[in-house]
Amino acid sequence: MSEAVLVTGGSGAVGGALVRRFVAGGAAVAFTYLTNRDRALALADETGATALAADLTRRDQVEDAVHAAIEKLGKIDVLVNNAGRTQVMPFALIEEADWDEIIASNLKSMFLVTHEVVRGMIHARRGAIVTVGSLAGHRMLDVPVHYATAKAGVSGFTLSLARELARYSIRVNAVVPGLLDDGIGALVPDEERAEYVRYCAAGRVGTPEEVAEVVAFLASDKARYVNGQCVFVDGGF
């Protein structure tokens, strides 16, 4: 039986690459999206994956989405926590509502989805969870403070959960992308992009497909001896 994979935030650049990579590898895939319905449905038509509309900051919608994914796939072997968003704003102008929104979309959503999925993995005593972080949570970069804080939280979540779930043979790892040529990376000003390329050992920005390859590896049995790791996919920055 093929692996059953749930990807959150599937309609974005990285999310789309993840869905395509898992489908190409023979997995049965469901993915969530929030606002980009046309792009999500086009991806579903292209790949045969199941698109599920859900606000992942709301427990009721998370429960419905996970239930629908299990109904369609029969189970969830792999969870990829990719959903999130940013907001370009200097710290002095960030309001409490802005802080709450970015923390919720990047951290609360990850908690709610994982909490809903992991019980089935514990029952099966197997599974793989991969979280998608950002260099913003690991380096001193010119990025929004609330976004960097949320992405730093992804690493703490990954490490602690990996330790707790190891007893059930569930692995939890994180992938930390560097600057990419699509998605949020496409919004980076040219001078900042040039600065990144200058200090990046690879001499270029990355692609969503390169991130997806590492995620797929960490989710597979080929990585069965890899757990509690934050794997940087940044070209050596």
Steps between C-alpha positions, in 0.01 A plus 500: 500500500632847410586758762224745589622858531333816629667828401380826653516817294506315171404783268821705550827459314663262748170327574439433133849358458443275800172366364652433159804326650300267723256414220793431265639265765180297502338642814132570545485870589255746652583864556341799667460852370341815636435771240649403164219275386572518126864408546411220741243348267740524206764315704245235594403455133864480397612248761191311611558615857207598721458870575346593836398855587569581866598780733761314702480746789150368576477163672162411349628551146817308576297208632283504188800516266688217670186286512443563127864412424473171690171418330663554161843347570404240759775617738773761538855363505677830437412852610681798350436820693563758230219753548589848617515862397700814557428871526758762408488754780760673723489403867388844619186476284401146591173499691389228738255372239781473243714304746214263582419443133855407396561282804168324444549440128850357548493335845145447619407343168793259527396404853136443409569290189770291665286448809217371283718275281739357754247288687462276197876472468533409868235230455688364197835543677656648187509824309710792387444869558698766316467866591606780267685783671702793371844653530312791660480292817874419505697796360523874569316616189297801398162329538182579697546426871170317548572276200852422623364422847242261356757320286735465796210332676481241222842372604410473866178320413692255278768415756266451794243301303770276352612402850145435623382298198814288459349236729227446237745473208385836367776721362481880501742714299511850360617644173634855505497655152718791403403762243297348217412626154126472553244552776605745770849507350367659183404808705853560629653826363774460242771642727418251776493216249842603370633512856374147565657366183829673588532312829337173391753227424283375212504848346127503430156486655321167534181356356187359664573170326834471679325547833239241405770242426642532852155488660416185304824338613437582867148362471620173349639182653836595349524750786394258771814580701442877476296654780476833679705681236472842342638450150608821327428525128664836444789443262747554783408845627 
